[in-house]
Protein backbone atom coordinates (compact mmCIF):
# COMPACT_ATOMS: atom_id res chain seq x y z
CA UNK A 1 0.00 0.00 0.00
CA UNK A 2 1.42 3.35 -1.04
CA UNK A 3 1.48 6.07 1.61
CA UNK A 4 0.36 9.61 0.91
CA UNK A 5 3.10 12.23 0.80
CA UNK A 6 2.74 15.54 2.65
CA UNK A 7 4.79 18.68 2.09
CA UNK A 8 6.04 20.23 5.32
CA UNK A 9 7.83 23.51 6.00
CA UNK A 10 11.64 23.18 6.30
CA UNK A 11 11.69 25.95 8.94
CA UNK A 12 8.95 25.05 11.45
CA UNK A 13 8.29 21.43 10.36
CA UNK A 14 4.51 21.98 10.15
CA UNK A 15 2.29 20.84 7.28
CA UNK A 16 0.97 24.33 6.61
CA UNK A 17 2.44 24.97 3.13
CA UNK A 18 0.35 26.62 0.45
CA UNK A 19 1.29 27.46 -3.12
CA UNK A 20 2.36 31.13 -3.08
CA UNK A 21 2.90 31.82 -6.78
CA UNK A 22 1.62 29.69 -9.59
CA UNK A 23 3.33 31.36 -12.53
CA UNK A 24 6.09 28.80 -12.73
CA UNK A 25 4.64 26.56 -15.43
CA UNK A 26 7.22 24.15 -16.77
CA UNK A 27 10.28 26.42 -16.44
CA UNK A 28 10.47 26.95 -12.69
CA UNK A 29 9.22 25.13 -9.58
CA UNK A 30 6.28 26.33 -7.52
CA UNK A 31 6.98 28.72 -4.66
CA UNK A 32 5.43 27.80 -1.30
CA UNK A 33 4.42 29.86 1.73
CA UNK A 34 3.97 28.51 5.24
CA UNK A 35 0.87 29.87 6.95
CA UNK A 36 2.37 28.97 10.34
CA UNK A 37 5.79 30.69 10.35
CA UNK A 38 5.74 32.79 7.16
CA UNK A 39 8.50 30.87 5.35
CA UNK A 40 8.46 31.48 1.61
CA UNK A 41 10.59 29.54 -0.81
CA UNK A 42 10.94 26.72 -3.29
CA UNK A 43 12.11 24.07 -0.84
CA UNK A 44 9.96 21.77 1.26
CA UNK A 45 10.26 18.45 3.03
CA UNK A 46 8.15 15.62 1.66
CA UNK A 47 7.20 13.00 4.22
CA UNK A 48 4.81 10.06 4.55
CA UNK A 49 1.73 10.63 6.70
CA UNK A 50 2.82 7.79 9.00
CA UNK A 51 6.27 9.33 9.51
CA UNK A 52 4.70 12.72 10.22
CA UNK A 53 2.50 11.24 12.95
CA UNK A 54 5.52 9.51 14.51
CA UNK A 55 7.49 12.78 14.42
CA UNK A 56 4.66 14.70 16.13
CA UNK A 57 4.35 12.02 18.83
CA UNK A 58 8.11 12.21 19.49
CA UNK A 59 7.91 15.99 19.84
CA UNK A 60 5.03 15.70 22.33
CA UNK A 61 6.95 13.16 24.41
CA UNK A 62 10.07 15.37 24.47
CA UNK A 63 8.05 18.44 25.48
CA UNK A 64 6.39 16.56 28.36
CA UNK A 65 9.76 15.59 29.91
PQR file of N, CA, C, O and H, with PARSE charges and radii, in Angstrom:
ATOM      1  N   UNK A   1       0.840  -1.187   0.000 -0.4000 1.5000
ATOM      2  CA  UNK A   1       0.000   0.000   0.000 -0.0000 2.0000
ATOM      3  C   UNK A   1       0.881   1.244   0.000  0.5500 1.7000
ATOM      4  O   UNK A   1       1.789   1.370   0.821 -0.5500 1.4000
ATOM      5  N   UNK A   2       0.615   2.139  -0.901 -0.4000 1.5000
ATOM      6  CA  UNK A   2       1.416   3.347  -1.036 -0.0000 2.0000
ATOM      7  C   UNK A   2       0.902   4.427  -0.082  0.5500 1.7000
ATOM      8  O   UNK A   2      -0.295   4.709  -0.024 -0.5500 1.4000
ATOM      9  H   UNK A   2      -0.123   2.037  -1.568  0.4000 1.0000
ATOM     10  N   UNK A   3       1.833   5.021   0.661 -0.4000 1.5000
ATOM     11  CA  UNK A   3       1.475   6.070   1.612 -0.0000 2.0000
ATOM     12  C   UNK A   3       1.358   7.417   0.904  0.5500 1.7000
ATOM     13  O   UNK A   3       2.024   7.668  -0.100 -0.5500 1.4000
ATOM     14  H   UNK A   3       2.806   4.792   0.614  0.4000 1.0000
ATOM     15  N   UNK A   4       0.513   8.263   1.438 -0.4000 1.5000
ATOM     16  CA  UNK A   4       0.359   9.613   0.905 -0.0000 2.0000
ATOM     17  C   UNK A   4       1.545  10.459   1.362  0.5500 1.7000
ATOM     18  O   UNK A   4       2.040  10.306   2.478 -0.5500 1.4000
ATOM     19  H   UNK A   4      -0.028   8.059   2.254  0.4000 1.0000
ATOM     20  N   UNK A   5       1.985  11.341   0.492 -0.4000 1.5000
ATOM     21  CA  UNK A   5       3.102  12.232   0.802 -0.0000 2.0000
ATOM     22  C   UNK A   5       2.545  13.611   1.179  0.5500 1.7000
ATOM     23  O   UNK A   5       1.597  14.101   0.565 -0.5500 1.4000
ATOM     24  H   UNK A   5       1.582  11.465  -0.415  0.4000 1.0000
ATOM     25  N   UNK A   6       3.141  14.213   2.180 -0.4000 1.5000
ATOM     26  CA  UNK A   6       2.739  15.538   2.648 -0.0000 2.0000
ATOM     27  C   UNK A   6       3.948  16.451   2.551  0.5500 1.7000
ATOM     28  O   UNK A   6       5.067  16.043   2.862 -0.5500 1.4000
ATOM     29  H   UNK A   6       3.912  13.816   2.679  0.4000 1.0000
ATOM     30  N   UNK A   7       3.728  17.679   2.123 -0.4000 1.5000
ATOM     31  CA  UNK A   7       4.792  18.682   2.089 -0.0000 2.0000
ATOM     32  C   UNK A   7       4.782  19.427   3.417  0.5500 1.7000
ATOM     33  O   UNK A   7       3.748  19.942   3.843 -0.5500 1.4000
ATOM     34  H   UNK A   7       2.819  18.011   1.871  0.4000 1.0000
ATOM     35  N   UNK A   8       5.955  19.481   4.074 -0.4000 1.5000
ATOM     36  CA  UNK A   8       6.042  20.233   5.322 -0.0000 2.0000
ATOM     37  C   UNK A   8       7.102  21.326   5.197  0.5500 1.7000
ATOM     38  O   UNK A   8       8.025  21.234   4.387 -0.5500 1.4000
ATOM     39  H   UNK A   8       6.795  19.063   3.728  0.4000 1.0000
ATOM     40  N   UNK A   9       6.947  22.337   6.003 -0.4000 1.5000
ATOM     41  CA  UNK A   9       7.830  23.505   5.999 -0.0000 2.0000
ATOM     42  C   UNK A   9       9.216  23.111   6.519  0.5500 1.7000
ATOM     43  O   UNK A   9       9.316  22.445   7.549 -0.5500 1.4000
ATOM     44  H   UNK A   9       6.197  22.411   6.661  0.4000 1.0000
ATOM     45  N   UNK A  10      10.284  23.511   5.822 -0.4000 1.5000
ATOM     46  CA  UNK A  10      11.639  23.183   6.297 -0.0000 2.0000
ATOM     47  C   UNK A  10      12.054  24.000   7.521  0.5500 1.7000
ATOM     48  O   UNK A  10      13.023  23.651   8.195 -0.5500 1.4000
ATOM     49  H   UNK A  10      10.203  24.052   4.984  0.4000 1.0000
ATOM     50  N   UNK A  11      11.334  25.078   7.815 -0.4000 1.5000
ATOM     51  CA  UNK A  11      11.694  25.949   8.935 -0.0000 2.0000
ATOM     52  C   UNK A  11      11.014  25.512  10.242  0.5500 1.7000
ATOM     53  O   UNK A  11      11.686  25.311  11.254 -0.5500 1.4000
ATOM     54  H   UNK A  11      10.546  25.362   7.268  0.4000 1.0000
ATOM     55  N   UNK A  12       9.677  25.367  10.218 -0.4000 1.5000
ATOM     56  CA  UNK A  12       8.952  25.050  11.452 -0.0000 2.0000
ATOM     57  C   UNK A  12       8.477  23.602  11.520  0.5500 1.7000
ATOM     58  O   UNK A  12       7.950  23.171  12.546 -0.5500 1.4000
ATOM     59  H   UNK A  12       9.131  25.531   9.396  0.4000 1.0000
ATOM     60  N   UNK A  13       8.659  22.847  10.434 -0.4000 1.5000
ATOM     61  CA  UNK A  13       8.289  21.426  10.359 -0.0000 2.0000
ATOM     62  C   UNK A  13       6.788  21.184  10.509  0.5500 1.7000
ATOM     63  O   UNK A  13       6.384  20.116  10.969 -0.5500 1.4000
ATOM     64  H   UNK A  13       9.087  23.197   9.601  0.4000 1.0000
ATOM     65  N   UNK A  14       5.966  22.144  10.135 -0.4000 1.5000
ATOM     66  CA  UNK A  14       4.511  21.983  10.153 -0.0000 2.0000
ATOM     67  C   UNK A  14       4.002  21.773   8.736  0.5500 1.7000
ATOM     68  O   UNK A  14       4.632  22.212   7.774 -0.5500 1.4000
ATOM     69  H   UNK A  14       6.295  23.012   9.761  0.4000 1.0000
ATOM     70  N   UNK A  15       2.869  21.108   8.606 -0.4000 1.5000
ATOM     71  CA  UNK A  15       2.294  20.839   7.284 -0.0000 2.0000
ATOM     72  C   UNK A  15       1.319  21.943   6.890  0.5500 1.7000
ATOM     73  O   UNK A  15       0.152  21.681   6.599 -0.5500 1.4000
ATOM     74  H   UNK A  15       2.357  20.752   9.388  0.4000 1.0000
ATOM     75  N   UNK A  16       1.803  23.163   6.884 -0.4000 1.5000
ATOM     76  CA  UNK A  16       0.971  24.330   6.607 -0.0000 2.0000
ATOM     77  C   UNK A  16       1.420  25.060   5.340  0.5500 1.7000
ATOM     78  O   UNK A  16       1.262  26.278   5.250 -0.5500 1.4000
ATOM     79  H   UNK A  16       2.751  23.377   7.120  0.4000 1.0000
ATOM     80  N   UNK A  17       1.972  24.348   4.367 -0.4000 1.5000
ATOM     81  CA  UNK A  17       2.445  24.973   3.133 -0.0000 2.0000
ATOM     82  C   UNK A  17       1.315  25.144   2.131  0.5500 1.7000
ATOM     83  O   UNK A  17       0.504  24.243   1.919 -0.5500 1.4000
ATOM     84  H   UNK A  17       2.101  23.359   4.440  0.4000 1.0000
ATOM     85  N   UNK A  18       1.281  26.304   1.527 -0.4000 1.5000
ATOM     86  CA  UNK A  18       0.345  26.617   0.450 -0.0000 2.0000
ATOM     87  C   UNK A  18       1.141  27.135  -0.740  0.5500 1.7000
ATOM     88  O   UNK A  18       2.211  27.719  -0.566 -0.5500 1.4000
ATOM     89  H   UNK A  18       1.939  27.037   1.699  0.4000 1.0000
ATOM     90  N   UNK A  19       0.631  26.928  -1.933 -0.4000 1.5000
ATOM     91  CA  UNK A  19       1.295  27.462  -3.117 -0.0000 2.0000
ATOM     92  C   UNK A  19       1.190  28.980  -3.089  0.5500 1.7000
ATOM     93  O   UNK A  19       0.091  29.528  -3.005 -0.5500 1.4000
ATOM     94  H   UNK A  19      -0.238  26.454  -2.074  0.4000 1.0000
ATOM     95  N   UNK A  20       2.340  29.665  -3.157 -0.4000 1.5000
ATOM     96  CA  UNK A  20       2.364  31.127  -3.078 -0.0000 2.0000
ATOM     97  C   UNK A  20       2.196  31.755  -4.452  0.5500 1.7000
ATOM     98  O   UNK A  20       1.376  32.656  -4.628 -0.5500 1.4000
ATOM     99  H   UNK A  20       3.233  29.220  -3.225  0.4000 1.0000
ATOM    100  N   UNK A  21       2.960  31.290  -5.418 -0.4000 1.5000
ATOM    101  CA  UNK A  21       2.897  31.816  -6.778 -0.0000 2.0000
ATOM    102  C   UNK A  21       2.730  30.658  -7.734  0.5500 1.7000
ATOM    103  O   UNK A  21       3.442  29.660  -7.626 -0.5500 1.4000
ATOM    104  H   UNK A  21       3.626  30.558  -5.276  0.4000 1.0000
ATOM    105  N   UNK A  22       1.832  30.768  -8.639 -0.4000 1.5000
ATOM    106  CA  UNK A  22       1.619  29.688  -9.591 -0.0000 2.0000
ATOM    107  C   UNK A  22       1.862  30.182 -11.013  0.5500 1.7000
ATOM    108  O   UNK A  22       1.062  29.926 -11.912 -0.5500 1.4000
ATOM    109  H   UNK A  22       1.254  31.578  -8.727  0.4000 1.0000
ATOM    110  N   UNK A  23       2.954  30.881 -11.206 -0.4000 1.5000
ATOM    111  CA  UNK A  23       3.326  31.364 -12.533 -0.0000 2.0000
ATOM    112  C   UNK A  23       4.504  30.575 -13.088  0.5500 1.7000
ATOM    113  O   UNK A  23       5.059  30.917 -14.132 -0.5500 1.4000
ATOM    114  H   UNK A  23       3.605  31.089 -10.475  0.4000 1.0000
ATOM    115  N   UNK A  24       4.877  29.515 -12.376 -0.4000 1.5000
ATOM    116  CA  UNK A  24       6.091  28.795 -12.734 -0.0000 2.0000
ATOM    117  C   UNK A  24       5.958  27.999 -14.031  0.5500 1.7000
ATOM    118  O   UNK A  24       6.886  27.963 -14.838 -0.5500 1.4000
ATOM    119  H   UNK A  24       4.426  29.237 -11.528  0.4000 1.0000
ATOM    120  N   UNK A  25       4.806  27.364 -14.230 -0.4000 1.5000
ATOM    121  CA  UNK A  25       4.644  26.561 -15.430 -0.0000 2.0000
ATOM    122  C   UNK A  25       5.660  25.447 -15.483  0.5500 1.7000
ATOM    123  O   UNK A  25       5.897  24.776 -14.478 -0.5500 1.4000
ATOM    124  H   UNK A  25       4.052  27.393 -13.574  0.4000 1.0000
ATOM    125  N   UNK A  26       6.262  25.238 -16.630 -0.4000 1.5000
ATOM    126  CA  UNK A  26       7.218  24.152 -16.771 -0.0000 2.0000
ATOM    127  C   UNK A  26       8.661  24.610 -16.641  0.5500 1.7000
ATOM    128  O   UNK A  26       9.565  23.775 -16.650 -0.5500 1.4000
ATOM    129  H   UNK A  26       6.070  25.783 -17.446  0.4000 1.0000
ATOM    130  N   UNK A  27       8.906  25.910 -16.521 -0.4000 1.5000
ATOM    131  CA  UNK A  27      10.276  26.419 -16.437 -0.0000 2.0000
ATOM    132  C   UNK A  27      10.830  26.499 -15.022  0.5500 1.7000
ATOM    133  O   UNK A  27      12.033  26.326 -14.825 -0.5500 1.4000
ATOM    134  H   UNK A  27       8.171  26.588 -16.514  0.4000 1.0000
ATOM    135  N   UNK A  28      10.001  26.752 -14.055 -0.4000 1.5000
ATOM    136  CA  UNK A  28      10.469  26.947 -12.688 -0.0000 2.0000
ATOM    137  C   UNK A  28       9.545  26.208 -11.716  0.5500 1.7000
ATOM    138  O   UNK A  28       8.370  25.992 -12.014 -0.5500 1.4000
ATOM    139  H   UNK A  28       9.024  26.893 -14.214  0.4000 1.0000
ATOM    140  N   UNK A  29      10.074  25.825 -10.560 -0.4000 1.5000
ATOM    141  CA  UNK A  29       9.225  25.133  -9.575 -0.0000 2.0000
ATOM    142  C   UNK A  29       8.247  26.090  -8.899  0.5500 1.7000
ATOM    143  O   UNK A  29       8.415  27.308  -8.946 -0.5500 1.4000
ATOM    144  H   UNK A  29      11.028  26.001 -10.317  0.4000 1.0000
ATOM    145  N   UNK A  30       7.235  25.521  -8.276 -0.4000 1.5000
ATOM    146  CA  UNK A  30       6.279  26.326  -7.521 -0.0000 2.0000
ATOM    147  C   UNK A  30       6.956  26.919  -6.296  0.5500 1.7000
ATOM    148  O   UNK A  30       7.866  26.314  -5.730 -0.5500 1.4000
ATOM    149  H   UNK A  30       7.098  24.531  -8.238  0.4000 1.0000
ATOM    150  N   UNK A  31       6.514  28.099  -5.887 -0.4000 1.5000
ATOM    151  CA  UNK A  31       6.982  28.715  -4.657 -0.0000 2.0000
ATOM    152  C   UNK A  31       5.913  28.453  -3.595  0.5500 1.7000
ATOM    153  O   UNK A  31       4.718  28.538  -3.876 -0.5500 1.4000
ATOM    154  H   UNK A  31       5.775  28.590  -6.347  0.4000 1.0000
ATOM    155  N   UNK A  32       6.349  28.137  -2.385 -0.4000 1.5000
ATOM    156  CA  UNK A  32       5.427  27.804  -1.304 -0.0000 2.0000
ATOM    157  C   UNK A  32       5.556  28.801  -0.166  0.5500 1.7000
ATOM    158  O   UNK A  32       6.620  29.377   0.062 -0.5500 1.4000
ATOM    159  H   UNK A  32       7.320  28.068  -2.157  0.4000 1.0000
ATOM    160  N   UNK A  33       4.438  28.995   0.554 -0.4000 1.5000
ATOM    161  CA  UNK A  33       4.417  29.855   1.730 -0.0000 2.0000
ATOM    162  C   UNK A  33       3.813  29.074   2.888  0.5500 1.7000
ATOM    163  O   UNK A  33       2.788  28.409   2.740 -0.5500 1.4000
ATOM    164  H   UNK A  33       3.573  28.527   0.370  0.4000 1.0000
ATOM    165  N   UNK A  34       4.463  29.165   4.041 -0.4000 1.5000
ATOM    166  CA  UNK A  34       3.971  28.506   5.242 -0.0000 2.0000
ATOM    167  C   UNK A  34       3.051  29.468   5.979  0.5500 1.7000
ATOM    168  O   UNK A  34       3.441  30.590   6.302 -0.5500 1.4000
ATOM    169  H   UNK A  34       5.296  29.705   4.162  0.4000 1.0000
ATOM    170  N   UNK A  35       1.829  29.021   6.242 -0.4000 1.5000
ATOM    171  CA  UNK A  35       0.872  29.873   6.955 -0.0000 2.0000
ATOM    172  C   UNK A  35       1.131  29.879   8.457  0.5500 1.7000
ATOM    173  O   UNK A  35       0.511  30.650   9.190 -0.5500 1.4000
ATOM    174  H   UNK A  35       1.512  28.110   5.979  0.4000 1.0000
ATOM    175  N   UNK A  36       2.039  29.027   8.921 -0.4000 1.5000
ATOM    176  CA  UNK A  36       2.368  28.965  10.341 -0.0000 2.0000
ATOM    177  C   UNK A  36       3.491  29.939  10.705  0.5500 1.7000
ATOM    178  O   UNK A  36       3.338  30.740  11.627 -0.5500 1.4000
ATOM    179  H   UNK A  36       2.543  28.400   8.326  0.4000 1.0000
ATOM    180  N   UNK A  37       4.622  29.877   9.986 -0.4000 1.5000
ATOM    181  CA  UNK A  37       5.790  30.692  10.351 -0.0000 2.0000
ATOM    182  C   UNK A  37       6.125  31.787   9.336  0.5500 1.7000
ATOM    183  O   UNK A  37       6.964  32.645   9.611 -0.5500 1.4000
ATOM    184  H   UNK A  37       4.747  29.226   9.237  0.4000 1.0000
ATOM    185  N   UNK A  38       5.479  31.766   8.164 -0.4000 1.5000
ATOM    186  CA  UNK A  38       5.741  32.791   7.165 -0.0000 2.0000
ATOM    187  C   UNK A  38       6.850  32.467   6.185  0.5500 1.7000
ATOM    188  O   UNK A  38       7.161  33.288   5.323 -0.5500 1.4000
ATOM    189  H   UNK A  38       4.798  31.069   7.941  0.4000 1.0000
ATOM    190  N   UNK A  39       7.460  31.285   6.294 -0.4000 1.5000
ATOM    191  CA  UNK A  39       8.502  30.875   5.351 -0.0000 2.0000
ATOM    192  C   UNK A  39       7.976  30.973   3.926  0.5500 1.7000
ATOM    193  O   UNK A  39       6.831  30.612   3.656 -0.5500 1.4000
ATOM    194  H   UNK A  39       7.207  30.618   6.995  0.4000 1.0000
ATOM    195  N   UNK A  40       8.809  31.458   3.020 -0.4000 1.5000
ATOM    196  CA  UNK A  40       8.457  31.484   1.611 -0.0000 2.0000
ATOM    197  C   UNK A  40       9.673  31.034   0.818  0.5500 1.7000
ATOM    198  O   UNK A  40      10.761  31.592   0.958 -0.5500 1.4000
ATOM    199  H   UNK A  40       9.739  31.751   3.239  0.4000 1.0000
ATOM    200  N   UNK A  41       9.478  30.031  -0.008 -0.4000 1.5000
ATOM    201  CA  UNK A  41      10.586  29.537  -0.807 -0.0000 2.0000
ATOM    202  C   UNK A  41      10.177  28.356  -1.661  0.5500 1.7000
ATOM    203  O   UNK A  41       9.018  27.943  -1.682 -0.5500 1.4000
ATOM    204  H   UNK A  41       8.594  29.578  -0.122  0.4000 1.0000
ATOM    205  N   UNK A  42      11.163  27.826  -2.365 -0.4000 1.5000
ATOM    206  CA  UNK A  42      10.938  26.723  -3.288 -0.0000 2.0000
ATOM    207  C   UNK A  42      11.120  25.363  -2.626  0.5500 1.7000
ATOM    208  O   UNK A  42      10.669  24.349  -3.159 -0.5500 1.4000
ATOM    209  H   UNK A  42      12.105  28.162  -2.347  0.4000 1.0000
ATOM    210  N   UNK A  43      11.773  25.333  -1.478 -0.4000 1.5000
ATOM    211  CA  UNK A  43      12.114  24.067  -0.836 -0.0000 2.0000
ATOM    212  C   UNK A  43      11.053  23.647   0.162  0.5500 1.7000
ATOM    213  O   UNK A  43      10.426  24.483   0.813 -0.5500 1.4000
ATOM    214  H   UNK A  43      12.139  26.157  -1.045  0.4000 1.0000
ATOM    215  N   UNK A  44      10.859  22.350   0.274 -0.4000 1.5000
ATOM    216  CA  UNK A  44       9.957  21.771   1.260 -0.0000 2.0000
ATOM    217  C   UNK A  44      10.444  20.367   1.569  0.5500 1.7000
ATOM    218  O   UNK A  44      11.251  19.796   0.835 -0.5500 1.4000
ATOM    219  H   UNK A  44      11.368  21.671  -0.254  0.4000 1.0000
ATOM    220  N   UNK A  45       9.948  19.829   2.653 -0.4000 1.5000
ATOM    221  CA  UNK A  45      10.256  18.454   3.028 -0.0000 2.0000
ATOM    222  C   UNK A  45       9.035  17.618   2.689  0.5500 1.7000
ATOM    223  O   UNK A  45       7.912  17.968   3.051 -0.5500 1.4000
ATOM    224  H   UNK A  45       9.293  20.293   3.249  0.4000 1.0000
ATOM    225  N   UNK A  46       9.257  16.512   1.993 -0.4000 1.5000
ATOM    226  CA  UNK A  46       8.149  15.623   1.657 -0.0000 2.0000
ATOM    227  C   UNK A  46       8.256  14.387   2.532  0.5500 1.7000
ATOM    228  O   UNK A  46       9.299  13.734   2.575 -0.5500 1.4000
ATOM    229  H   UNK A  46      10.170  16.228   1.698  0.4000 1.0000
ATOM    230  N   UNK A  47       7.176  14.070   3.229 -0.4000 1.5000
ATOM    231  CA  UNK A  47       7.198  13.005   4.221 -0.0000 2.0000
ATOM    232  C   UNK A  47       5.911  12.193   4.124  0.5500 1.7000
ATOM    233  O   UNK A  47       4.866  12.710   3.730 -0.5500 1.4000
ATOM    234  H   UNK A  47       6.329  14.601   3.195  0.4000 1.0000
ATOM    235  N   UNK A  48       5.998  10.918   4.489 -0.4000 1.5000
ATOM    236  CA  UNK A  48       4.809  10.065   4.546 -0.0000 2.0000
ATOM    237  C   UNK A  48       3.933  10.491   5.720  0.5500 1.7000
ATOM    238  O   UNK A  48       4.438  11.017   6.712 -0.5500 1.4000
ATOM    239  H   UNK A  48       6.847  10.498   4.809  0.4000 1.0000
ATOM    240  N   UNK A  49       2.648  10.272   5.615 -0.4000 1.5000
ATOM    241  CA  UNK A  49       1.733  10.630   6.704 -0.0000 2.0000
ATOM    242  C   UNK A  49       2.065   9.852   7.974  0.5500 1.7000
ATOM    243  O   UNK A  49       1.955  10.393   9.075 -0.5500 1.4000
ATOM    244  H   UNK A  49       2.237   9.845   4.810  0.4000 1.0000
ATOM    245  N   UNK A  50       2.463   8.608   7.836 -0.4000 1.5000
ATOM    246  CA  UNK A  50       2.818   7.795   8.999 -0.0000 2.0000
ATOM    247  C   UNK A  50       4.058   8.355   9.698  0.5500 1.7000
ATOM    248  O   UNK A  50       4.098   8.425  10.926 -0.5500 1.4000
ATOM    249  H   UNK A  50       2.552   8.169   6.942  0.4000 1.0000
ATOM    250  N   UNK A  51       5.058   8.750   8.932 -0.4000 1.5000
ATOM    251  CA  UNK A  51       6.273   9.332   9.508 -0.0000 2.0000
ATOM    252  C   UNK A  51       5.979  10.659  10.189  0.5500 1.7000
ATOM    253  O   UNK A  51       6.574  10.970  11.221 -0.5500 1.4000
ATOM    254  H   UNK A  51       5.026   8.693   7.934  0.4000 1.0000
ATOM    255  N   UNK A  52       5.068  11.446   9.624 -0.4000 1.5000
ATOM    256  CA  UNK A  52       4.697  12.724  10.225 -0.0000 2.0000
ATOM    257  C   UNK A  52       4.041  12.506  11.577  0.5500 1.7000
ATOM    258  O   UNK A  52       4.343  13.223  12.531 -0.5500 1.4000
ATOM    259  H   UNK A  52       4.584  11.193   8.786  0.4000 1.0000
ATOM    260  N   UNK A  53       3.158  11.540  11.674 -0.4000 1.5000
ATOM    261  CA  UNK A  53       2.499  11.240  12.946 -0.0000 2.0000
ATOM    262  C   UNK A  53       3.507  10.779  13.987  0.5500 1.7000
ATOM    263  O   UNK A  53       3.406  11.166  15.151 -0.5500 1.4000
ATOM    264  H   UNK A  53       2.912  10.957  10.898  0.4000 1.0000
ATOM    265  N   UNK A  54       4.478   9.959  13.592 -0.4000 1.5000
ATOM    266  CA  UNK A  54       5.520   9.506  14.510 -0.0000 2.0000
ATOM    267  C   UNK A  54       6.361  10.688  14.987  0.5500 1.7000
ATOM    268  O   UNK A  54       6.704  10.768  16.167 -0.5500 1.4000
ATOM    269  H   UNK A  54       4.560   9.645  12.646  0.4000 1.0000
ATOM    270  N   UNK A  55       6.693  11.603  14.081 -0.4000 1.5000
ATOM    271  CA  UNK A  55       7.487  12.784  14.425 -0.0000 2.0000
ATOM    272  C   UNK A  55       6.739  13.657  15.432  0.5500 1.7000
ATOM    273  O   UNK A  55       7.332  14.132  16.401 -0.5500 1.4000
ATOM    274  H   UNK A  55       6.415  11.538  13.123  0.4000 1.0000
ATOM    275  N   UNK A  56       5.446  13.871  15.208 -0.4000 1.5000
ATOM    276  CA  UNK A  56       4.661  14.700  16.130 -0.0000 2.0000
ATOM    277  C   UNK A  56       4.553  14.045  17.504  0.5500 1.7000
ATOM    278  O   UNK A  56       4.604  14.737  18.522 -0.5500 1.4000
ATOM    279  H   UNK A  56       4.964  13.485  14.421  0.4000 1.0000
ATOM    280  N   UNK A  57       4.405  12.724  17.548 -0.4000 1.5000
ATOM    281  CA  UNK A  57       4.349  12.023  18.834 -0.0000 2.0000
ATOM    282  C   UNK A  57       5.670  12.144  19.574  0.5500 1.7000
ATOM    283  O   UNK A  57       5.676  12.323  20.792 -0.5500 1.4000
ATOM    284  H   UNK A  57       4.363  12.163  16.722  0.4000 1.0000
ATOM    285  N   UNK A  58       6.796  12.049  18.862 -0.4000 1.5000
ATOM    286  CA  UNK A  58       8.111  12.208  19.490 -0.0000 2.0000
ATOM    287  C   UNK A  58       8.272  13.595  20.061  0.5500 1.7000
ATOM    288  O   UNK A  58       8.815  13.748  21.155 -0.5500 1.4000
ATOM    289  H   UNK A  58       6.791  11.904  17.872  0.4000 1.0000
ATOM    290  N   UNK A  59       7.812  14.621  19.348 -0.4000 1.5000
ATOM    291  CA  UNK A  59       7.906  15.985  19.843 -0.0000 2.0000
ATOM    292  C   UNK A  59       7.079  16.178  21.110  0.5500 1.7000
ATOM    293  O   UNK A  59       7.517  16.845  22.048 -0.5500 1.4000
ATOM    294  H   UNK A  59       7.371  14.497  18.459  0.4000 1.0000
ATOM    295  N   UNK A  60       5.886  15.592  21.135 -0.4000 1.5000
ATOM    296  CA  UNK A  60       5.033  15.703  22.335 -0.0000 2.0000
ATOM    297  C   UNK A  60       5.695  15.041  23.538  0.5500 1.7000
ATOM    298  O   UNK A  60       5.670  15.584  24.643 -0.5500 1.4000
ATOM    299  H   UNK A  60       5.531  15.050  20.374  0.4000 1.0000
ATOM    300  N   UNK A  61       6.284  13.869  23.323 -0.4000 1.5000
ATOM    301  CA  UNK A  61       6.952  13.163  24.407 -0.0000 2.0000
ATOM    302  C   UNK A  61       8.138  13.967  24.939  0.5500 1.7000
ATOM    303  O   UNK A  61       8.347  14.030  26.150 -0.5500 1.4000
ATOM    304  H   UNK A  61       6.303  13.428  22.425  0.4000 1.0000
ATOM    305  N   UNK A  62       8.914  14.580  24.045 -0.4000 1.5000
ATOM    306  CA  UNK A  62      10.073  15.369  24.469 -0.0000 2.0000
ATOM    307  C   UNK A  62       9.651  16.633  25.210  0.5500 1.7000
ATOM    308  O   UNK A  62      10.337  17.069  26.134 -0.5500 1.4000
ATOM    309  H   UNK A  62       8.744  14.529  23.061  0.4000 1.0000
ATOM    310  N   UNK A  63       8.526  17.224  24.810 -0.4000 1.5000
ATOM    311  CA  UNK A  63       8.048  18.436  25.475 -0.0000 2.0000
ATOM    312  C   UNK A  63       7.472  18.136  26.846  0.5500 1.7000
ATOM    313  O   UNK A  63       7.478  19.011  27.713 -0.5500 1.4000
ATOM    314  H   UNK A  63       7.969  16.870  24.059  0.4000 1.0000
ATOM    315  N   UNK A  64       6.975  16.931  27.070 -0.4000 1.5000
ATOM    316  CA  UNK A  64       6.390  16.557  28.357 -0.0000 2.0000
ATOM    317  C   UNK A  64       7.436  16.166  29.382  0.5500 1.7000
ATOM    318  O   UNK A  64       7.109  16.028  30.561 -0.5500 1.4000
ATOM    319  H   UNK A  64       6.970  16.220  26.366  0.4000 1.0000
ATOM    320  N   UNK A  65       8.683  15.985  28.975 -0.4000 1.5000
ATOM    321  CA  UNK A  65       9.759  15.590  29.910 -0.0000 2.0000
ATOM    322  C   UNK A  65      10.279  16.762  30.674  0.5500 1.7000
ATOM    323  O   UNK A  65      11.180  16.611  31.499 -0.5500 1.4000
ATOM    324  H   UNK A  65       8.949  16.098  28.017  0.4000 1.0000
TER
END
